[in-house]
Each structure stands twice: as structure tokens, then as C-alpha cells.
């Protein structure tokens, strides 16, 4: 994908005239989340509809061990939260809330699970 194009489309949708610059403070990444340094991420969206249960478990572990700045994670599937291992640096909330959010494949909206994340 083209991140600058996505950001510029979002700016236009919000009524902003300014083209993409690096001063927004927002960084968008597309790719293999398991290879990405997520230690500075404050918000993560996981389009997890096609994730296997094992991938969801790997995502939860990665977040617990690396995501020390994370505040919220949004996922299209519920996360498999288990007892935290003693090396965890963050705690993912056990009671997600749901929002129905329009997606490109569904104008009626799709259930998105939102979890708070706290540093331990």
C-alpha cells in the first residue's frame, strides 16, 4: 500500500488541505507486524479476520513483551488472552468493548474489538 496516499485521502476526508508531511506525529505501517518494532506504538489496528489462532496468540505475546507505549489495540477478532507470563511488560484489558465500524467490504459496519493496554 501507499501510506502517503492513505494519509492524504484521510486528510481530505477530514477537510484538511495540507498535503502529507512528516510533522503529523502519526506513522502508518503496512507489513509483517511480527517483524516490526512496536515498542513506540500507541495504537495498533490488526485486521485479523484471516489470522489463525496461533497468529493471534503470537500477536498477544508480542504485545505483552514489546508494546510498552501501547494504549489501545483494535482487532477484528477477539484476542486469546491467557494468564500473563512473568516476562510481560504490559497488560491487555480482559474486557474489550465493541464498536461497529464501516469497512470497505461492509457499509453496515463490522464488529471491532478494542482493548486497553497498561504498562505493568
N, C-alpha and C positions, 0 to 999 in steps of 0.2 A: 504494500500500500504506500501511498504518498502522504506522509504525515503533514507536510506543509499545506497540501491541498485540503486535507481534512480540517486542519485548524482554520484555514481561510474560509472554508464553507461554514464552519461554526461561527466565525466572527460575523459573516454576512447574515446568518440566521439571527444573531443577537443584535443586529443593527449597527455593528461597528464597521467603520470604513477602513481602518488601518489594516494594511497587509501584514503578513506574518513577519515577526521579528523574534529574536530570542529573548526579549525582555518580559515575556508574559509570566514567567515562572512556572509554566506548565510544560511538561515534557511528555510526549506520547511515544510509546514504543510498540512496535508490532514485531512479533517473532517468538522465539522459543523462550518462554518465561523461565524455564529451568536453567537456562544459560545466562540469565540476566541478573545483575546485581540489584537487589530490591531493598537494600539497606536504607536508602533515602526516599523510597516511595511513600507517599502519604495516603494515596488512594489507588486501589487496584481493581480493575474490572476483568473478570475471567469469563469469556464466552465459552462456558464449559459444557454445553449441551452434548457434545460428542466425546467428552473426556471419559475414559474408563474409570472404574472405581479406584484402581491403582494410581492413575494420574491425579485424581482428586486427593488421595492420601498423600502423594508426593507434594502436591501444592500446599496442603496444610502443614506438612513438616517443614517445607522451605520457608513458609511464612513464620512459623514458630521460631526457627533458628536464625533467620536473617532480617526480617522486616521490622527493624527497631524504630522506624519513624512512622509506620503504618497506623492509620486511624480507622479506615473503613475498607472492607473488601466487599465487592458486589460480584455475585456469581449466579449464573443461570440455573445451577443445580445446588441443592443443599450440600454443604461440606460435611464430610465424615469426621466429626470431632470426637476424639477419644481422649482418654486421660493424658495429660501433658507429660512429656518426658522431662527429666530433670535438667536437660540442657536448654530447654526452651527459654527464649529471651522475651517473648510476647505471649499474651493470652488472647485467644479468639473467643468472643462472646458466644455463649451457648444458645441464646435466644434471638435468632435473626428476625428482622422484620421483612415483610414482603411489600414490594411496590409493583404495580403493573405498568410496564414501560413499553412504548411503541418501538418496534424493531422493523428493519427493512422487510422482513418476511411476514409481519403481522401488525396491521394497523390497529387491531383491537388491544394490542399490548401483550407482553409476555411477563410471567412472574419472575422477578429478580429478587434474590435473597441478599440482604445487606447485613453485614456483621461488623460490630465494633471490635477494635483491636486495641489492647492496652499493653504497655511495656511492663514487664514484671520487675 
